[in-house]
Amino acid sequence: MTEVSAAPTKNPEELYGIFPHDGGQYDMLEVIERIVDGPEFEQFKEDYGKTIICGYGRIDGGRLVL
């Protein structure tokens, strides 16, 4: 079931500035906040590992599991 979508918390146009030109590291949560609907992303076991992101959210009202 798809629900009503909401604008992302942060501006999606800023995605281009997140990724370094040299292919270096970037903050994946910054990417997620510019893609998922509003404040819908809920991290699951966020302290489990530094290189792992698991959570639930919505994109255009549809459910998303990362």
N, C-alpha and C positions, 0 to 999 in steps of 0.2 A: 504494500500500500504506500503510495506517495503522498506526502503531506505538502503543505505550502512551503515554498522555499523562502529563504531570507538571504540578504546580502552578507558576504563574509565579514568577520570582525575587522579585518585589515584590508586595505586596498589591493585587489588582485594585480593592478598595474605595477605595483612595486616588486612583483616576482622577478622581473628582469634585473633588478639591482641586488637581489639576494645571492645569486650564483656568482662566485668569483671568476674572473676571466682566465685565471691560471689553473682552473679545475680544482682548486683547494676546497677545504671544508666549508660547510654552511649549516645553519640551524634548521633542521627539518620541521620543527614546530612552527617556525616562521612561514614556511611554505604551506603547511596545513592550515594555519590561521587565515591564509589568503585564498583558500579553496573551499573549505567547508562552510556550510550555512551558519551564519551568526556565531554565537558562542556555543554551538552544538557539540563540538568535539570534547569528548570525555575520555581522558586517559585512563587506561587500565594498568595497574601495577607500574606506575611511572618511576618508582625507585628500584625496579627489578634489574635494570642494566642501563649503562650510559649510551649504548649504541642501538638500543631497541625501543621502538615506539609502538605501543598497542593501544587501541582505543576505538570508540564508537562515535559516529557523527552522521551528518547528512550532506549530500550534494544535490542541489536542485530538488530538495524535499525527499530524495530517495535515501534509504539507509546505506551506511558505509561502515565496514569493519576493517581496520588497519592492523 
